[in-house]
Amino acid sequence: MGVKLSDIQDARRILSGVAIPTPTLFDDRLSREIGAKAHLKAECLQRSGSFKIRGAYNRISRLTDEEKRRGVVAASAGNHAQGVALAATLNGIKSTIVLPTTAPLTKITATKNFGGDVVLFGSTFDEAVEHSRELQEKHGYTYVHAFDDDLVIAGQGTIGLEIIEALPEISVVVIPIGGGGLISGIATAIKTLKPGVRIIGVQAENVAWVNPSLKAGKPVYAQPGQTIADGIAVKSPGALTFPIIQELVEEVVEVSEEEIARAIFFCVQNNRLVVEGAGAAGLAALLAKKIKVKSDDTACAVLCGGNIDANLLARVLEQVLVRQGRYIMLKLLVLDRPGMLATLLQNVAESGANVIEVFHRRAMWLAPLGRVGIQMLLEVRDEHHAKDVLKHMQDAGYQVEREGQGDWEE
């Protein structure tokens, strides 16, 4: 039937008192970086940690009494799982959620806490979908699709209404794409109300099906790849969402893992927002200058989720600090005598660097007898300070080397 503005407006009435109208935040630093007015739609602050409650609740609340009695089933990379589990619980319905075995523990635990019965199956989202369909047939559950459902798309489109109301002057909206439900809903709402707004989609370059599909004029499956943006790691286009993307989306860009990591760091450092990889994809595209904007543009990036595992967040932040020259690794030899390490650390303190970790290396480095190898991870202010620290240690008489960041293939 296709999603219309009236469907999205109706979804908004259904979601009143359930979904949070999330804030649209002006970002001064991002605005300076891109040379235009920049805003962030903080859907990472939504109930269940992402936008998914909007579409899931709009779909589940409309089930018949018989469908509610049988319960619902869904497959998810993580966020849809939490949205469906919460929406089902709010409606007093049993939910069974199939997640890939690779799903972050944070999302598995949260899904259970929202009342969902979790089944782990397969290594990819698509394998989880296949198994969820088998459970649907076996038990008679109602299937709640993550993106290829008109009611789900309409629910996600309510974000577009909020953006228009918060930013009547909006000219560019940047939206992550997994299966396409989010961008389809938002694009339908915004293009109906303000046809001149540019809608830009963003995918992780390691799992990207949209541009190949647009080029071919038909759905093309992406090759499965690894990405920290697990929430948009969907390799198959939706039958409903792909035509909407073809019609309403001006451009789709792709971002690297390093660019996504930088955007996660940017949100934490500058906006005090915790955002997952998928949620940061739109911001990543803006920071990487992959989207052309004019000085009179008003842009908004949708931060669609904040469900990132704490361990992964810590690793991302640390890696970005290394890439920015805020963390450096020094390697040197000292006499293997009492007090030598204390003297070394005193010299580090005099340089203004902060010691994060210290490692003694003997056998592994084949350090000369009577000496011990020391490896130090230091926190510095910036690259200029890093060079000052290195010179200070050399002037103090140490033969010191700065280790590189490594040369790993992504």
N, C-alpha and C positions, 0 to 999 in steps of 0.2 A: 504493500500500500504506500510505502514511503513516509518519511517523517516530515511533518509540517510544523510551523511555528505554533499553531494551536495545540498540537500534541505536547510540545515543550512547556507551554504555558499551563496546560492541564497537569503535567508532571510536577510543576512547581507547586501547585495547590496541594497535590498529594504529599509532597515532601515537606510542606510547612510544618515546623515543629519537630521534624525528624533530621533533615540535613541542615548543617550549619551554613548560613550565608558567609562564606569565608572572605577575609579581607583582601583588598587589592592594594598593595603597598607600593608607594613611590620609592624608587631606589636611586639615590643621588649619585653614588659612585658608578653604578652601571650606566646611568644616563651620560656621565662624563666619558665613559669608555666608548660608548657607541655613537655619541654625538647626537642624541635625540632623547626625548623624555621616555624613560623606561619604568615599567611597573611590573610587579610580580603578583600573580594571583595565587595566594597561599593555600592551595587546596591540600597541602601537606598537613594542615591543621584541622582537616575535616574528621568527622567521626569515622572510626576504623582506620584512620591514618591516610586515606586517599579518597579520590572522587567516587570510588566504586559503589558506595552506599546509595548514591543518587539513582543510578540505573537499576541496581538490584532491588531496591525498595519499590521503585515505580513498577517493576515487573511483578514482584512477589505479592505486593498488597492487592493486586487485581485478580489473584487466583480464585477459582470457585471453591466452595466448601469441600467438594470431593477432592480437588487437587491439593488443597491444604492438608487434608487428612492423609494423603499418600506421601507428602513431603517433596522436597526438591533436591536436585543434584546439580553440581557444577564442577567444572574443571578450571584451574587457575594457576598462574605463575606465582600467586601470593596475595595480591591486593583484592582481586575479585572474590577470592575465598573469604576474606574477612568481611567484605561488603555483603555477600550472600548470607554468611553465617549470622551476622548482626541483623540483617533485614528479616531473615527467617525467624530468628528468636523474638524480635519485636512483634512479629505477627503470630507467634505461638506455633510455629511450624518446625518440623524436623528437617535438618539439612545435612546432606552428605557431600563432602568436598574432596575432590581428587586433586592432589598436588604432585608435581614431579619430585622424585627423590632428592633432587638438587635444590629444592626450595629452601630459602634461608630459615634457620630455626626460629628466628623472631616471628616470621609470618605463620609458621606452623603452630607455634604456641599461641599466638594471638587468635588464630582461627578457632582453636579449641576453646579459648577463653570466651569467645563470642557465642559459643554453644554449638559449633559445627562438629560433626563426626568426620575426622580427617582420614583419608586413605592416601598413602604415598604410592605412586606408581609411575614408572617410566623415567627417563632422564630428560625429557623435553616436554614443553607445554602440549604439543600435538599428541604425544603418546598418552598424556594424562587425559586429554579430550577423548581419545578413542576408548579408554577404559571407562570414563564417565558415561559414555553412550551405552556401553555394555551394561552398566549398573542401572541405567534408566530403563532399558528394555527388560531387564531381569526383575526389577522391583516395582515398576510402574511410576517411578518418580517423575515430576515435572522438571524439564531441563531449563536451567537459567544460563543462557550463553553469556560469555564474557563481553561480547561486543556485537555479534551479528543478530540483533533482535531490535525491532522498532521501539519497543517500550524502554529497553535499556539505553538505546541511543537518545531517546527523548529525555530520559532522566539526566544523562550526561550533558545534554544541551542546556540545562538550567544554569550551568556555569556561564554560558554565553550571555544569558539575560543579565546576570549579575555584573559581568564585565561592561556591558553596554550602559547599565545604570550608573556604575562607578566612574566610567570614563566615556562620557558622551562624545568626546573628541577622538576616540580610538581610531587608529589607522592601520596598525599591524598587530596581529595576534599570532603568537608562536606556540605550537601545541605538539607534544610528543605523540608519536604513532606506534602502537603495538599492532592490534588488530584493526584499529581505525574507528572504534565506537566513540571515543572521546572527541576526536577531531570532527567526526561526522555530525555529532550533536551540536557542538559549539559552532561549527561552520554554518549549519542550517539556521540556527538562531540569529547569528550575527549578520549573515549575508541577506537574510530576509529583512532585517531591520535597517542595516546599513550596507548596501551592496558594494560600496567602494572600499570597504576594509579588506586589506590583504590577509589571507589566511596562509600561514607557513607551517608545514609539518616538519617534524624532526625525527629521524630514526638513528639508532646505534649502527655504525657502519658495519659492524660484525654480524648483524642480523637485520638486513634491509631488503624488503620486498617491493616497496612502493615504486621507486624510480624504475627498476627493471620492468615492473608491471605496466607503468604508464608508458614506457617506451614501446613495449610489446602490444599495448592496447588490450591486454587481457591479464588475468591474474597469473603471476609467476612466483613460484615458491623460492624463498631465500634459502641459501645454504646455511645449515646450523652453525653458529659460531659462539664463542664465549664472550660475555659482556657483563659488566657490573650493573647494567641497566636491565636486570632480569624481568622487570615489570613490563617491558616492551619487547622482550625477546620472543616475538611471535613470527613464525616463518611463513604463515599462510594468510592471504588476504581474505576478507569477509565478502560473501556474496552481496550483502546489503551495503557494506561500508565502501567497497572499492568504487562503485559508480558515483557515490557522493564525493569521494576524494577527487575523482576525475573531473567532476563538474564544478566543485566549489573551492578547491585548494589550488592556489596559484603556483606554489613551489614546495618541494620537499628536499631538505638538505640532510646530510649525514654527519655524525660527529664521532670522533675517536674516543677510545677509553680514557686517554690522558685529558681530553677536553671535558669529558663528563666528570672526571675526578676534580678538575679545577673548579667546575661549577658547584660541586658539592662543597668544596672548601670555601668558595666564595660566599655561599649561603650561610655557612656556619660563622665565618669570620666577620662578614659585613652586615648580615641581616638577623643573626641569632636564630636561624631556622635550620632544623635538621631535615634534609631532603635526600631521598634515595636516588639511585642512578637514573631510573626512568624519569623521576620527577625533575631532575636537573637537566635533562636533555635539551629542552628549549632554551634555557639560560645558557647552556654550553654553546649552542649555535650562535647566540648573540655575542658572547664573550670572544668566540673564535672569529668573529667578523664574517661569518658565513651567510649572514642575511644583510642585504643592503637596505639601509634606512637613510632618510633625509633629515635634515636638522629640524624640520617642522613636524616630523612624525611623532606620534604617541604610540609606543609599543608596549605590549603586555605579554610576558611569558607565563604560561600556566605551569606552576610547580605541582604536578598532579599527585605526588605521593611522598610520604616521609617514613615509610617502613623499611629502614635500612638496619641490617644487623650491626650491633655495637662493635664487634670485632672488625668487620669490614670498614665501618666508618673510621675507626682508629687507624687502620692501615692506609686508607685513602688520605686522611689528613697528614699522616707522617710522610707518605710518598710525595705529596704536593709540597710539603715543607722542604724536602730534599731537592726537588726540582727547582724550587724558588731560591735555593742557596741558603735556606735558613738552618739546615742541618748539614754538617760536614763531617767527614771521617778522616782522621789523621793517623798515620802509622809511623812509629819511631822506635828506637832502641835506647834503653837506659841500663846503667850498671845494676846487677842483681844484688843489691845491698839494701839493708833497712834504711828507710828514709828517702830513697830515690823517688818513689812514687809520690810521696808527699811534696817533694820539691817540684816535681813535674806539674802536679795539680796547682801548686801555688803560682807557677808561671802561667798556667792557663787562666787562673783567676785574675792575674794582673792584666791579661789581654782583654778581659771583659767578656770572654766566652763562658757559657754554662755547660758543665759536663752532664751529659745524659747517660752514657754508659762507658765503662772501661773494661777492656779485655786484656788479660795476660796471654802472650803467645810464646811458647818455648819450642817444643818439638815440631809443631806444624810449620813454623817458619824457619826451622833449623837455625835458631838464634845462636850466635857465637857463645861459647861457654863463658860464664861470668856476666852475661848480659841477658836481658829479657825484652821480648818484643811487647810493645804496648799499642793497642788500637783504641782510639777514643772517638766516640760520637759526641759532637759538640753542637750546641745551639748558638747561633750567631744572629746578628741583626739583619744583615744583608750580605751580598757578595763582596762589597767593599770592605766590610768588617771581617769577612772570612780571610781576605788577603792580608789584612793587618794582623790577624791572629797568627797566620802562617809565618809572617815576617818576624813577629815578636818571638816566636818559638825558635826560629833560626838564629836570631840575634842572641838568644839565651844559650846558644851552643848546641842545640839539638839538631841532629840530621833527621828531618821530618819530611814525609811525603803525604800528599793529599790524595786519597783514593777517589776514583771516579764513581759514577752512578750505575755503571754496568751498561751492557749493550745487548739487551734482550729483545727477541722478536715478540711482538704483541700476539 
